[in-house]
Amino acid sequence: VRRYVDAYRPEYLATLLVRPGITATASIEFKDEDELLNSGGDPEQIY
């Protein structure tokens, strides 16, 4: 969600460039989370 990214301090922005790893079963279940959040609905409600 763009407003959360915009709230990042500049020194933390590099973390957005690193591809996330698998840290839980939710990482597998919601592997297409970006598509869900960009599906046209309210990202806050979907999340």
C-alpha positions in Angstrom: 0.0 0.0 0.0 1.6 3.2 -1.2 1.0 5.3 1.9 3.0 2.8 4.0 5.9 2.9 1.6 5.8 6.7 1.6 6.1 6.6 5.4 9.4 4.7 5.3 12.5 6.6 6.3 15.0 6.9 3.5 17.5 4.6 5.2 14.9 1.8 5.2 13.9 2.0 1.6 16.6 -0.5 0.6 14.6 -3.2 2.3 11.9 -2.8 -0.4 14.5 -3.8 -3.0 15.1 -7.2 -1.5 12.9 -10.0 -2.6 11.1 -11.5 0.5 11.7 -15.0 1.6 9.5 -17.7 2.9 9.1 -17.0 6.6 5.7 -18.7 7.3 3.0 -20.7 5.6 1.2 -17.4 5.0 4.1 -16.5 2.6 3.0 -19.5 0.5 -0.8 -19.0 0.9 -0.7 -15.3 0.0 2.1 -15.5 -2.6 -0.1 -13.3 -4.9 -0.8 -10.7 -2.2 0.3 -7.9 -4.6 -2.4 -9.0 -7.1 -5.0 -9.1 -4.3 -4.1 -5.6 -3.1 -4.1 -4.2 -6.7 -7.4 -5.9 -7.6 -9.2 -2.6 -7.7 -10.8 -2.8 -4.3 -9.8 -0.9 -1.2 -6.3 -2.2 -0.2 -6.9 -1.4 3.5 -10.1 -3.5 3.5 -8.5 -6.4 1.5 -5.4 -6.5 3.8 
